[in-house]
């Protein structure tokens, strides 16, 4: 009887260990490509990954694109795993606009998320930290005007003419 209880305890503990390891995923690698970067940047150092661990968003999922999805962006591939073993990779597109910066979650390789193909607005602090991080590595991080901002001068001219 004692042997069966001990065996049952060992089986339960053995079953929970992989679950604990599976739940202990963290960012282990980030790869960035985009404007101003001749070659993709591959990051694995803890200091470099800290910027990506601390990214925060101002809003939940945004259904419609808040900026031109065909405009320039940085592809940020954030790989999660245990130690140096990659389990899944989030593929995000980081866009700049005149007012805010946005992240579009394009895909999750090796997994699934309800955030796929949705937009998020970055918090001001996260935006500043990420832009500074990219600029230090030679990326072009200038904010762009929204694609429909060219209409504003035209609209003002029409109002002035027909006042």
N, C-alpha and C positions, 0 to 999 in steps of 0.2 A: 504494500500500500504506500509506504514512504517513497519507494522508488518511482512509482507512478506519479506522485505529486511532484517530485523533483524533476522528472522527465517533462511533465506538463509545464512547469515553470520555465525550464530551459527552452522548450518549444516556443512559448509565448515571448520570451526575451529575444530569441533568435528571429522571430517573425517581426518584432518591433525594431530591431536594429536597421534593416534596410529602409524601413519607413522613416526613421530618424535621419538617416543619411540622405534620403531623397528630399526631405523637407529642409535640409540645411544648405540649400543651394544659395550661391552668391555670385556676384559678377566676377568672372575670372579673366575676361578679355574684352576689349573694345577695339573695333576697327573702324576708322573714319576715312571717308573719301569725299571730295567735293571741291568747290572753287578755291584756287590758289594752292592746292595740294598736288604736287607732281606725282606722288606715290601715296597709296593709302598709309595711314598711321596705324600701327598695331600697338596697343597698350596692354601691359600685363602687370606693371608695378602698382602696388597698393596706393601710393600717393596719387598717381594718375587716375586710377579707377575711382577715387573718392569723389571726384566731381560728378561722376555718373551715378554713384550710389545715392547722392544727395539731390538729384533732380526732383523738382516738385512742379505741380501744375496748378494753375488758377481755376480752371474749369474742368468739369467732367467731359465726357465725349461730346464732340461737336459733329453734328450729322453732315452739314454741307461744308465744302472747302472754304475756309476764311481767307485764302490767298490763292494765287494761280498755281495749281498743282504741276503745271508744266514749267514753272519758273526754276531758277537755280536753287539748289538745296544741298545739304550735306547728308550723305548716307551714313548713319551711325548704327553699326552692328554690335549689339550688346549681348555677349555670350555669358550664360549662367551655367554653373556646374559645381562640382565638389573638387577641391584642390585644383588641379590643372585639367581635369576631365570636363569637357564641354558637354552639357546635356541638351541645351536648346539655345537658340539665338534669336533675339528680337531684332527686327530690321525696321529702323525708324528713319524718317526723312525730316531733317531739321531745316525749317524755312524762316527767313527774316522778312519782316514787313516794316512799314514806317512806324507802326504803333506797337506791335508785339511780335514775338516769335512763337512759332507753332511747331509741334511735333506730329507727324503723320505716321501712325503705326501701320506699315505696309504688310508685314508678315511675321510669323513666328516659325522659324525653321526648327523642326524637331518637337513641335508642340502646337498648341492651339490657345487662342485667347479671344474673348468677346470684344477686345479692343482692336482687333485687326480691322484695317481699312477705316479707321476713325481718326479724328483730329483732336488735339489737346493744345491749349494755350499754356506756355510755360510761365511760371511765376517770374516776377521781375528779378529776384535774386538768382534763380537758376539760369535765367537768360544771360544776365551779366557774367556769371561764373563760366558758363559754357562759351560765350563769345570771347572772353579773355583767354580761356584755355586754348581755343582754336587759333586766335590771333597770335599767341605766343609760339605757335607751331607753323606760322606762315600762311594760314588760311585767310581768305578774303571774307570778312564778316561785316560788310557794310549793310545797313538796312536799305531796303528798296521800297519805293512807293507801291501801293496797291495798283494792280493793272487797270482798274477803272478810274484811277485818280486823274488820268488825262482828260476825262470828261468835265471835271470841275472848271477849268479855264474856259472851255467851250460853252458850258452852261452859263457862266458869268457873262460871257460876251453876248449870248442870246438875250439874257435878261437886260443887259445894258442897251441893246438895240431896240428891243420891243417893250422895255420898261414898264 
